[in-house]
Amino acid sequence: MTTTWVPDEAGLLKTYDIRLRRRGQITVPREVRDRLNIREGDVLTLVQVGSMLLLTPKRPVVPLLADRIAELMEAEGLG
């Protein structure tokens, strides 16, 4: 697994390279699970924004976050 720190407006955005396994499974890194308090059996939401994927704990803010990402992509000419 490779991690990369990418500067963004709010400070730093950490990215992780993960491998898609058989039957479409992925492993969320322990560091992320611990930081976000994600446990086995928790429901996550996968949001597709254009050709990008965003995986987030299922919370009511997901639609707002997806809208914000779309706005930022549009502003950067990526939408």
VOMIVO-165280 format. One line per 5 residues: their letters; for each residue y, x, z of C-alpha. Coordinates in steps of 0.05 Angstrom, whole numbers, always signed. Layout:
REM VOMIVO-165280
A	Y X Z; ...
***
This chain:
REM VOMIVO-165280
MTTTW	+0 +0 +0; +69 +26 -18; +133 +4 +16; +203 +12 -12; +271 +1 +20
VPDEA	+320 -30 -29; +395 -39 -11; +420 -111 -12; +480 -150 +12; +453 -162 +82
GLLKT	+430 -91 +95; +361 -70 +72; +306 -109 +37; +236 -81 +46; +187 -89 -11
YDIRL	+112 -79 -9; +64 -64 -65; +0 -103 -54; -62 -114 -96; -86 -181 -121
RRRGQ	-160 -187 -101; -218 -226 -127; -204 -301 -130; -129 -289 -125; -128 -266 -52
ITVPR	-75 -219 -23; -67 -187 +45; +0 -194 +80; +13 -126 +114; +4 -126 +190
EVRDR	+76 -102 +200; +101 -165 +164; +53 -212 +200; +75 -184 +267; +149 -186 +251
LNIRE	+146 -258 +225; +95 -280 +278; +46 -302 +224; -25 -314 +248; -92 -331 +215
GDVLT	-92 -403 +193; -16 -408 +186; +9 -442 +123; +53 -401 +77; +94 -425 +18
LVQVG	+93 -389 -49; +158 -400 -88; +162 -381 -162; +232 -362 -184; +228 -346 -258
SMLLL	+178 -289 -263; +185 -272 -189; +144 -295 -130; +168 -304 -59; +119 -315 -2
TPKRP	+147 -344 +62; +124 -379 +125; +125 -454 +112; +191 -475 +142; +243 -526 +120
VVPLL	+290 -470 +95; +245 -453 +36; +281 -498 -15; +348 -471 +8; +323 -399 +2
ADRIA	+295 -412 -68; +363 -440 -89; +399 -380 -61; +352 -331 -97; +364 -368 -162
ELMEA	+439 -363 -151; +435 -288 -138; +391 -277 -199; +440 -316 -242; +499 -276 -215
EGLG	+463 -211 -232; +445 -236 -302; +370 -240 -285; +363 -316 -290
***
